């Protein structure tokens, strides 16, 4: 994790080592991938793939994967969930989504009940 200069440096190092650069997966509504927030100077590595699983009305759908624009801050991918500015931008996100990648249906380890979301 780092500022924009670190993100650019890390991406270039990975590009030189692998020929591919960086690649990261971000699940829709995952709070963990939104912290630390960009409002404090953090920048994501480029190469985001967005795991969408909600339709426009917020209903659960099958996962679909979107190859984002390569900037690391694509306004049509995970970055679209980080508005308005911190900390209000995180209120609609969920720690439970961080345990639900690739069909695994984990839960929220903070609430201690099977019924929380």
C-alpha positions in Angstrom: 0.0 0.0 0.0 1.3 3.4 -0.7 1.0 6.8 -2.4 0.7 7.3 -6.2 4.5 7.2 -6.6 4.7 3.9 -4.8 1.9 2.4 -6.9 3.6 3.5 -10.1 7.0 2.1 -8.9 5.4 -1.2 -7.8 3.5 -1.6 -11.1 6.7 -0.9 -13.1 8.7 -3.5 -11.1 6.0 -6.1 -11.7 5.8 -5.2 -15.4 9.6 -5.6 -15.7 9.6 -8.9 -13.8 6.6 -10.6 -15.3 5.8 -8.7 -18.5 2.2 -8.4 -17.3 2.3 -5.7 -14.5 0.0 -5.8 -11.5 -3.4 -7.4 -11.4 -5.7 -7.2 -8.4 -9.3 -8.4 -7.8 -11.8 -6.1 -6.0 -15.2 -7.4 -5.1 -18.2 -5.0 -5.3 -19.1 -3.5 -1.8 -15.9 -4.9 -0.2 -14.8 -2.3 2.4 -11.3 -3.9 2.9 -10.3 -3.0 -0.6 -11.4 0.6 -0.1 -9.0 1.3 2.9 -6.9 3.2 3.4 -9.0 5.7 1.4 -7.7 7.8 -1.5 -8.6 10.9 0.4 -5.5 10.4 2.6 -3.2 10.0 -0.4 -3.4 6.2 -0.9 -3.4 4.9 -4.5 -4.3 1.4 -5.8 -2.0 -0.5 -8.1 -3.2 -0.6 -11.7 -4.8 -3.7 -13.2 -8.1 -3.9 -11.3 -10.6 -6.6 -12.1 -13.9 -5.8 -10.6 -16.1 -8.7 -9.3 -19.6 -7.4 -9.7 -22.4 -9.3 -8.0 -25.3 -6.8 -7.6 -27.6 -5.5 -10.2 -28.4 -1.8 -10.5 -31.2 -2.2 -7.9 -28.9 -3.8 -5.4 -30.2 -7.4 -5.8 -27.7 -10.3 -5.8 -26.8 -11.7 -9.3 -24.2 -14.1 -10.5 -20.6 -12.8 -10.3 -19.4 -11.1 -13.4 -15.8 -9.9 -13.8 -15.0 -6.5 -15.4 -11.5 -5.7 -16.7 -11.1 -2.1 -15.6 -9.3 0.7 -17.5 -5.8 -0.1 -16.0 -5.4 3.2 -14.1 -6.0 1.6 -10.7 -8.8 4.1 -10.0 -11.3 3.4 -12.8 -14.5 5.5 -12.0 -16.6 2.7 -13.6 -15.2 0.0 -11.3 -14.4 -0.1 -7.6 -13.6 3.6 -7.5 -17.3 4.3 -8.2 -18.1 3.1 -4.7 -15.8 5.6 -3.0 -18.0 8.7 -3.1 -18.8 11.0 -1.3 -15.4 11.7 0.4 -14.1 9.6 3.3 -15.5 8.6 5.8 -19.0 8.7 4.5 -17.9 6.8 1.4 -17.4 3.6 3.4 -20.8 3.5 5.2 -22.4 1.5 2.4 -19.6 -1.1 2.1 -19.3 -4.3 4.0 -16.5 -6.3 5.7 -18.5 -9.5 5.0 -18.0 -9.0 1.2 -14.2 -9.5 1.8 -15.0 -13.2 2.6 -17.1 -13.8 -0.5 -14.7 -14.1 -3.4 -15.0 -16.9 -6.1 -18.2 -18.3 -4.7 -17.1 -18.7 -1.1 -19.8 -17.5 1.2 -18.0 -16.5 4.3 -19.5 -14.1 6.8 -18.8 -11.1 8.8 -16.3 -12.0 11.6 -17.1 -8.9 13.6 -20.8 -9.3 14.5 -20.7 -12.8 15.9 -24.1 -14.0 14.6 -25.1 -16.0 11.6 -27.8 -13.4 10.6 -25.6 -10.4 10.0 -24.7 -9.2 6.6 
